[in-house]
């Protein structure tokens, strides 16, 4: 019997192992990271189901584009107010246990939302109130989670971990809306909220199984919510990257909260069409994240952020001009890829530059920019969409992204190797 098939199989397995050790998925070598990731992957599907169902529910309850944008605003106001303080807390507690507590609060919030909706008692005021509670938990959970990832992998695998995290997040954005569109159409928004509540069990199990002990950071600096800001401002490239993320959060990404309006009024699509548009963003973002993990050592993160921001601005403007579903899906995929690349470039630059005792506060600034400034973007995009239409709102914000990128390009392109 020929041994050639066995030899080829062994070589293929060796090549696969080498790829896992050096390729974009190298962070999966670490057991704690795999446990963390598995729970997150399941929970994120439920989270995206709730996001889709909640946006569609508010649109059905009110018929208002402004109300849809205001729902996003309500969920992120606490992030705007408390995220920087959340970074201070993250630097001084057992991050794993703290995240488990906050994930439990989110699970309860989803269960209450499901119960009210299934019982026919839901109102837009209840949706907004529960969105505030979710935002409050998020304000403390995200900085702790961003800082904890660094404790699960060595520094040389951090970009890989960030890329995989982003890929999983965006695959959740693909799978969650696709499931949500079917569930909402068949069983209503309440069923989608119930599934999300159950999905938090997976992330709690994953966090419980992490074996790495908490290593207390030695805080020699006076704890302050502004320490992370001062650290970033002291480094020009990090400051420019953060400013670029401000532009993405407030302007370029503001098309996301008004996607239900664009789907219904411009493309003539229902809940399933809205889910498909959101999924397209997720597919593109997953591809962009994997790409960033693969080219990490070939281009500086600062230059990669400039290129990604340019592509994002162009894609958003072209999406605003689209009137056909296939073209809209393609352009949203490109926009999602660019958003993921820019986010990973910025986040990993901050994570690698920050000393351990400041990492929670530095990543709180990132969380504040990415999540806390979203209310401003959702509010202004919703207002423009209400008065001039969703296409104008999206196009104006895409153009603003291109202008800001042109202004920041010199500082980032020639600013170093970050």
N, C-alpha and C positions, 0 to 999 in steps of 0.2 A: 504494500500500500504506500502511495506517495505521501511524504511528509510535507509537501509544498503547501497544502492548504493550512496546516497547523502553523507552519513558519509564518505564512502571510497573516494569519489571525493574530499571532503573537506580536508581529511587527505593528499591526494596526492598533492593538491595545497599547503598545509602547508609545506609538505616536500620539494616541489619545491622551495618555498620561502626561507626555511631554507638553502637549497643548494645554492641558489643565494646569500644569505647573508654570507655564510661561505666557499663556495666552490671556485673552480678556476675561476668562472665567477662573483665573488662578486663585481668587479669594475663596472659592468653594472648597479648597483644601482644608479649611479650618472648620472644625465640627461646630463650635459655638456659633459661628456665622451662619452655617447651614440651618441650625435650629432656629435662629432668629429669623432667617429668610423664609423658612417654610411657613411659620405662623403668619408673617406679614403677607405672604402671597395669598393665602386663603382669606384673610381679613380684608385685604384691599379690594377683592372682588365684591364683597358685601358693601364696602364703603362706596364704591362707584355705583353700585346698584341704588343705594340711597340717594346719592347726588342726582342721578338721572330722575329717579322717581320723585324726589322732592321738587326739582325744578318744574317738572311737568304738572305736579299736583298744584303748585302755586299758580301756574298759568291757568289751570282749569278753575281754580277757586276765584281768581281775580280777573283773568283776561288781560293783564297788564304787563308789558315788558318792564316797566319800572319796578313793579313788585317782585319780578323774578330777580332783577339785579339787587334789589334791597334785601332779598333773602340771603344772598351771598354776603352782602355787607353786614348783616346782623350776625352771621356766623364768624366773621373775622374782626369785628370791633374788639372783642376781648383779646384777640391776638395783637392788635395794634396797641392795646393798653398794657398788657401783662407779659408779653414775650420776653422783653429785656430782663425783667425780674425773674422770669422762668429760667433764664440762663444762670443767674446767681444761684438759684435753688439747685439747678442741675450740677453745679460744681461742688455742692456741699452735702449731697445725699447719695444713698445707694441707688444708682440709676435704674437698675433692673427692677427693684421693688417699686420704685416711684412710677415707672412706666406701667407696671402691672396695675397699680391703683388707678391711674388715669384711664387706662384701657377699660377697666371695669365701669368707670363712670360713663364712658362712651357707649358701652354695651347697654346700660340702663336707659340712656337717652334714646337709643334706637328702639328699645322695647316699648317705652312710653309712646313714642311717635307711632309705632305700629299699632299699639292698642287703641289709641284715639282714632286713627284712620280706619281701622277695621270696624270699630264701633260706630262709625259715622258721626263722631263728635269733633272731628278735626276742623280747625279754623286757621286762617292765615296767621292770626295772632299767636296761636299755639305753635305753629311752625317756626315763627320768628323767635319765640321764647326758648324753645328747645335748641334752636340754632345758636342762640347766645350761650347756652350751657355747653354745647359741643365745642364752641370756640374757646370757652374758658379752659376746658380740659386740654385742648390742642395747644394753647399758649404755653403750657408747662410741659406737655408731652414731647413736642417736636424738638426743642433744644436738647432735652435729655436724650432722646433717641439719636439725634445727629452726633452728639458727643460720645454716646455709647458705642457706635459703630467702630470708632477708632480703637476701642479697647478689645474688639473681637478679631482684628487682623493686624499684622505688622505693618509699619509705614509703607513698605514697598508694595503692598497689596491693596492699599487704600483706594487708589483710583479704580482698580478692578472691583472692589467692594461697592464703591459708589455707582459704577456703571451697572453692576448686577442689580443693586437696589433700585436704580432708576428703571431698568428693564422690567423688573417684577412689578414695580408701581404702574408702569405704562401697559404691561400686559393685563394688569387688573383693570386699567382704563379701557382695554379692548373687550375683555371677557365680561366685566361687570355691566357695562351698558348694553351689550348684546343680550345678556340674560334679562336685564331689567326691562328692555323693550318688550320681550315676550311675556314676562311676569306681569308687568303693568297692563298690557293689553288683555291678558286672560283673567288675572286675579286682582288687579288694582294695585295702587301704590303701597297700601298697607302690607301686602304680602312681601314686597321688596324690602320694606323696613324690617320686617320680622326676620327675613333671611340675613340681613346685615347684623342684627343683634346676635344671632346664633354664630356668625362668623368670628366674633371676637373671642370665642372659646379657643379657637386655634392659636391665636396670637398669645393668649395667656398660657397655654400649654407650652408653646415654644419658648417663651421667656422663662417659665419655671424650670425648663430642662437645661438652661444655660448653666454650665458648671464653673465658669471662670469667676473667681472671687472678686468682689469689689475692692479696688485699690484706692484708698482715700487720697485725694490730692492735697498737697501741702500748700495752702493758700497763704502766701507771705504778703500779698497785696490786700489792702482794705477792700472788702467786697463792695462793689458798686455796679449799678446797672449800666453805667457809662464806660466801664473799663474796656469792654469789647469794642466799642466805637472808637475809643482813643487808640487802641492797638491797631485797628484797621487804618485809621487816618494817618498813623505814623509810617505806613508803608504805601507809597504812591500807587503801585500796581494793584494791590489789594483794594485800595480806595476806588480806583477806576473800575475794577471789576464789580464792586458793590454798587457803584452808581449805575452801571449798565444793567444790573439786575433790578434796580429801582425802575428803570425805563421799561424793562420787560414786564414787571408786575403791574405797573400802573397803566401802561399803554398797550404794548404789543400783545399781551396775553388777555386783555380785557374783552376779546371776542368770545371767550369761553362762557362767561355768564349769560351772554345774550344769544348763544347758539340756539336755544329753543325758539326764540323769536325768528331768527334767520331761517331755521328749518321750516317753520310753519308759514311765515309770510312771504319769503323769497323763493324757497324751493318747493313749497307746497307739500311738505312731508309731515307725517304724524310722529308719534312717540318712537316707533321703530326707526324712522329716518333720522330723528334726533340722536338716538343711540348709535346709529351707524356713523354719524359725523363725529361724535365723541370718540368712538372706537378708532376712527381714522387717525385722530391726534395721537392716540395711544400706540397704534402700530408704528407710526413714524417715530415717536419718541423712543420706543424700544429699539428700533434700528439705529437711531442716533446714539443711544447709550452704549450699545454694543460696539459701534464704531469708535466712540471715544475711548473705550477700554482697549481697543485694538491698536489705536495710533497714539496712545499716551506718550510714548517716548520719541515720537517722530516730529511733533510740533509743540511749541510752548502752549500752555493752557490759555495764556492771555491772547495770543494770536488766534487760537481756535475760537475763543469767545467772540472776537471781532468778526470772523467769518460767519459764525453761527447767527449773530445778531443781524448781519446784513441779509443773509438768506431769509431769516424770519420776517423782517420788514417787507421784503419783496413778496413773499408767499402770502402774508396777511392782506396786502393790498390787492393782489390778484384774486384771492378768495372773496374779497368784498365785491369784486366785479363779476364773479361767476354766477351763473343762473342755471347750471345743469349739475345734477347730483354727482355724476362720475368725476367731473373736473373738480368739484368742491371737495370730494373725498381725497383726491390726489394732492391738492394744495394743502389741505389740513394735515396730511401725512408729512409733507415737507416741513410745514410749520412746527409740527410736533417734534420732528427730528432735530430741528435747529434749537428749539426750546430746551430739549434734554441736553444737547451738547453744551449749550451755554451754562445751564444750571450745574452740570457736573464739573465743568472747568472752574467755575467760581467756588462751589462748595469744597472741592478737594484742595484748591489753593488755600482756602481759609483753614481747613482741617489740618493740613500739613504745616502751615506756618504758625499756628497757635500753640503755645506751650500748654502742657497738660492741665495746669492749674487755672488756665483761662479759657479752655476749649468750650466749655458750656456757654460762657458769656459771648464768645466770638461767634459761635454757631447760633446763638440767640439773635444776634444782629442779622445773620443770614435768614433765619426763620421770620424775623420781623419784616424784612424786605419782601421775601417771597410770599408770605401769607398775610402779614399784618397790613401791608399796603394794598392788598387786593380790594378792600372796600372802596378805596378811592377810584380804582380802575373800574370796578363794577358799577359804582354810582355814576361816574361820568359817562361811561358807555351806555348805561341804561337810559340816562337823561337824553343823550344825543339820539339814541334809537327811538325814544318816545316822540321826539320832536322832528327828527329829520329822516328816520328810518335806520334799520340795522346796517345796511351796506355803507352808509355814510359814516356811521360810528366806527365801524371796523376799518375802513379805508383811512380815516383821519389818524387813528391810533397807529396803524402800520407806518404811515408817513412820518409820524413823530419818532418812531423807533429808528428809522433810517437817518433822520437828522441828528439824533443824539449819538448814534454810532459813528457818524462822520466826525462829530466833535471830539469823541473820546478815542478815536482810532489811533492818533499819534501817541498818546500816553500808554496805550496798551501794546501797540505793535513794536515800539522801540523801548518798552519799559523794562524788559528783562526776560528771564526764562521761566517765570512762574506758570 
